[in-house]
Amino acid sequence: MKAAVLITRNREDAVGEALGLCDAAGYEPVRVMRQRYLGHPRYGIGRGALEKLQEIVGETGPDVVVYDEILKPSQNYNLASAVHMEILDRETLILEIFERRASSAESRLQVRLAQLRYEMARAKERVRLASMGEQPGFMGIGKFGVDLYYNDIRNRMNSTRAKLEKSGRQRELHRSARRRAGFKTVSLAGYTSAGKTTLFNAMTGESNEEGDELFTTLSTTTRRAQVGGRAAEPVLVSDTVGFISKLPAYMIEAFRSTLEELGHADVIVLVVDFAEPVQAARRKIASCHAALGELGVREERVIYALNKADMVAPGADAARRRAERLGIAGADDDDDGTGRWVAVSAKTGANIDGLKDMIAEMAFGPAAGGAWRPGRRDKNGSHIPEAAAAAAETTAAREGADGRA
């Protein structure tokens, strides 16, 4: 791995995520500079922090400096000139991870389009710097050269889009075939590393690559699963690329052919890391909502799967309190059955059936066999299938009658 100096925010969840991004991109931070504020106009950091960075670079001799925010081209140039070192901002780092993780032909095309969109967005500023003689690699560029530069990027983008549109048409044919066959579709969404692929494997019996690394999944995988109780219904479950905070709109656009499955799904299962600190989890849920909004996903189609429940305090009350703090559970969940969350553990398999029952209820209606009765939970916070709840009530009534006799 290459050595890096990491500049990030002075917040534990931000530091942890930045370290995860560096690891996924193949960089090992030898020093971490925590800053209360990132976004100073000239260098992205203040003068004092710049002097400290120059000292650290001189002492450690890293390969790159990683700046955990989005830099303008002028800021990147200024910072690189000051420390005589390549600067990777958050966008560049994510694009490097995408490039490393892309395994299918379609995901490689999506990454290429994102890279071209990134380059196009900075083209004007690069040309401006070149005209001032301040940008290495663009010295002496004339108007003709500028036109060639823009046209080259535009042509490559159009070519890549055309190939992705062809893949998109193929996906639409597959979706039409599924609709004609009567299949309901379920898409797993969520912040990267929330455990979507592990949950996908637990629901479908697949063995797709799992890992704690960010962006393990870049391509959509769809498999068949059974949901509901006695009269189990078949559905098609899709695993999708994870979201991350400050993911630019053009990256979502580049991966639209993968993420569009979310827009067509009958049920969206938003996977949340239930074991994370509450404030960090709330920020990640907000990022997911923003990304889903970009894709036109309606809230009423979303179920919250609170994953890694085996790592938090057991019991229905503890699960509810935590869900309320995350802004997922409402005070009326148990009263009128409006709750759409369930605590699960994809790793241990705990309450996967409860999640499937909830999916069956949303996809096929309350009459789906073994569907959960909204608001009914056992002592562990798991949804109780309607048939099991009725049987328990009958048993309790019989025992009460026996006692009175």
N, C-alpha and C positions, 0 to 999 in steps of 0.2 A: 504493500500500500504506500501511496505517496504521503509525505508529511505536509501538514497544513496548520496555519494559525486561524482559529475560528473567532469571528466577531459576531456576537449574538446578544439578545436582550437578557437583562438581569432577572430572569424568571425561570424557575426550575423546569416547568414544562417546555418552555422555549429552548432551554439548553439541551434537554433530553431529545427533543425532536431534531434540533440542529445536529447533534452528535449522530443521531440515526441517519440523517440525510448524508452526512459525510461518510459514514461507514458504508452505506448503500452505493455511494459513488466511487468508493475506493480510496478515500482519504482518511488519514489518521491524524486528528488534531493533537499537536504537541503542546499547544497552549490555547487557552480559551479566554478571550477578553469579553467580560460582561459589561454591557452598556445600558444605562437607564433609557437613553434615547438614541434611536438610529434614524437618520434622515437629515443630517446637517447638509446645507446646500452645496458646499464645495467638495468635501471629501466623503460625505456620508457619516463621518464621525467628527468630533470636535478637535481643536488644535492639540489639546493636552493628550487626548487618546491617540492622535496621529503620532505624536512624539514617542509615546509608549509603544505603539505598534512598530515604529522604526527600530527601537531598541530590541524588541522581541525578535524581529526578523533578522537583525544583525547577530543576535545570540544563537538562534535556533537554526537558521538557514533552511526554511521550509521550501517546498516546491510551489505552493500556492497560498494565497490568503482567501479564505472563504468568508463572505459577508452575508449574514443571514437576513437580508432584506433585498428589495429590488433597487438597483442602482440605475440612474440615468447614464447614458454613454459618456457624458462629460464628467460625471462623478467617478465613473470607473476609470476613465483616462487619468484624471487628477490623482486618484489614489494610487494607481499603478505607477505613475511617474514619481510619486513621493516615496514609495517604498521599493521601487525597481523590482516589482514582483507581479506575476499574473494574478488578477483578481477574479474570483468566481462569485457572482451574486446568487441569490436564492433561485432565480429562474434558471440560470445556467446550470446550477447544480442539479435541479430536478430534471432538466433536459438530458444531462449526462446519465442520470439514473435510468431514465426512460430508454436511452440508447443501449445501455448495458443489459437491461431486462427484456427488451423486445425480442420475442422468440418467433412469432408468426410473421408471415409476409404482411398481413394487414397492420399489425402493431408497429412494424418497422416503417410502413408508409405513414402512419399517424404521427410517429415521432419525427419523421422527416418533415412533415407539414408543419408541426409545431416549431421545429428549428428554423424553417424558412419564415414563418410568421414572426418569430423573435427577431430574425435578421432584418426583415422588412420594416418592423416597427422602429428599428434603430438606424435605418439607412440614412434618413435625412440628417440626423445629428452627426453621423459619421462623415457624411459628405461635407457638412459645415465645418467640422474639425479639419478635414482634409484641405479645404479651401484656405484655412488659416495656417496650414503647414504644421498642424499639431497632432495628426493621427498617423502613426506608423502604418505603412502598407498602402496608404492612399496618397502619398506625396505626388504632386504634379497632376492630379486627376483633373481632366478638363470636362467641359459640358458633354462632349461626345462620350467620354468614359463614364460619366455619371449616368447617362441614358442607358448605356450598355449594362451597367451595374443593376439599375432598377429593372430593366427588361429581363435580364438573366434570372433574377429572383422571381419575378412575376411568372415567367414561363415555366420555371421549375415548380412553382406553387400550383399553377393550372394543371400541369401534367400529373402531379401527385394527387390533386383533388379528383381528377378524372378517374384515376385508378381506384380511389376510395369510393367514389360514387358507384362504380361498377360493383364493388363489394357490398355497398349499401343496397343496391338493387337485388343482389343475391339474397341478402338478409330479409328483404321485404318479401321475396318469393317464399322463403322458409316460414316467415310469420304467417303469410296467407295460408300456407298448407296446414300449419298448426291450427289456425282458426277454423278452417274447414273440417279438420278432424275433431274439433270441439275441445281442444286442450286449453286450459287456463294456464297463464304464465305468472311466475313469481321471480322477481329480481332481488338479489342481495346487494345492498348499497351500504356505504359507511366510510368513516375515516380510515385511512391506510393503517394497517396493523391492528384493526379492531377485532380481527378473527373471522373475517368473512369466508375465506377459503376453508378454514377448519370447520366452520358451521356448514358450508356447502357440502363438504365431505361427509359430515355427520348426517345430513339430511338425505343425501343421495347414495351413500355407500361408495363414493369415488375416493381416489387417493391422489388428488392434485397436490402439487407442491405447496407446502405450508412453510411459514417462517416468520420470525419476529422482524425481519428486515422490511423496510418500507417498499411499497410497490412490488410485492412478490407477483401480483397478478396484473398483467397489462392487456390480456386478451379475454374476451367473453367466452365462458364455457357453459353450455346448457345440457342438463341431464334430467331424466325423468325421476319423479319421486311420488310416493303415496302420502296423502294427507287425510285427516279425519280419523274417526274411530272404526266402528264395525263395518260401515259401508265406505271403506277408504276410496278416495277419488284420486286419479292420476293428475299430476300437474307437471309442468316443465319449469325447473329452477335454473336461473342463470347467475353466475358469479361475475362481477364487474370490477373494473379498476377502482382503486380507493381514491377518496378525495383527500385534500390537504389544504391547510389554511393558506390564504394569499395565492391560490392557484389562479393565474390570469385567465380571463375569459377566452383568449385565443387557444389556450391549451385544452379547455373544455371543448371548444369548437373542433380542434384537431382530432379529439377522441370521440366526437359525436357519433360516429358510426358504431363505436362500441357502446357508448353510454345511451344511445337512443333506445336500447332495450328497456331502459327504465321508463321511458315515456310511453311505451306500448304495453307494459306489464299490467296485469289485473291487480297484483298485490306487490307492494314494495316492502321488503324487510330491511329496515334501517338498523344495522348492527352497531351497537354502542359498547365501548369498553367500560363495563360496570365497575371495574376495580380501580379505575383511575381517580385521582383527586377530583372533587366535584367541579371546581372552577375550570380546570383543564378540560374536563369532559364537556362542560357547558359550552366552552369556546369551540370545541370540535363539532358538537351538535349544530351550533350556529353556522359553521362553515359548510356542513353537509346540507342544511336547509337552503343556504344561498346557492349551492351548486345544483340542488334539485330544482330550485326555482328557475334557474337558467334553462333547465331542460323541460320546464312546463309540467312538473310532477305535482299533482294535487295532494294536499295533506290528508284527505280522507282515505287515500289508498295506502297510507303508510302504517306499518306495524313496527314497533320498537322492540328489537331483540336485545335485551341487556345481557351481553355475553360476559364470560368469566365470573359468573355469580358464585362459583366455588371458592373464589378468593375474597369474598366479602362476608360480613356477618350473616348467618343463616336466619331464616324465619320470615314470615310474611310481613310483619310490622317493620323489620329492618329494611327489607326490600322496598316497601312502599315509601318509607321515609326518604330513602336514598333517591328513589324515582321522583319523588316530589321536589327534592332539592335540585335535581337535574332539569326540572320543568317539564317532565314527561307525564307524570301521574297527576290527576286532578282530584279535587275533594269529592267529586261525584262519581268516581270510578266504580265504587262498590254499590252505589245507590241506583243508578240507572243503566249500568253496563256500558258506559262509553269508553272505558279504558282500553287502550290498544298497545299495551306493553306486557312483556313477559320476561322474567329472569331465567336465563338458561346458562348452561356450560357446554360449549361445543367440544371442549377437551374431554370431559367426563361423560357427556351424553345426557346430563341431567336436564329434564323438562323439555327435551327436543319434541316429545310427543305433544306437550302443551302448546308449543309454538305451531306445530303442524295443525292442531285442532283450531287454533286461532286463524291460521291461513285458510282452512276449509270453511270456517264461518264467513270470512270476508269474501272468498272467491265464489262459494256455492250457496251461501245463505244459511240461516240458523238451522235449517232442517238437515244439513250435512251430517251424516252418521257420526256420532260420538263428538259432535262439535262442542266446544267449551261454552259454558254458560257465562256470559260477560259478568265480571265482578266477583265470580266464585273462585276462591283461592284456598289452597290447603295451608298447613302450618309452615311450609317452606316457601310460600309465596308463589307456588305453581298454580296455574289454572286447572280447575277440576273439570274433566269431561262431564257432560250433562247426565249421561247414563250412570256414571259412577256416583255423581252427586245425588241422583234420585235414589240409587240403591242404598247409599249411606243414610239418607233421610228415612227410608223405609225401615232399615235396621234399627235406627235410633228410636223411631216411633214404637217398634215392636218391643225393644228393650224397656222403653218407658212404660208401656202397657204391662209387661211382665212384672215390672217393679211395683206398679200400683196394685196388681193382683196379689 
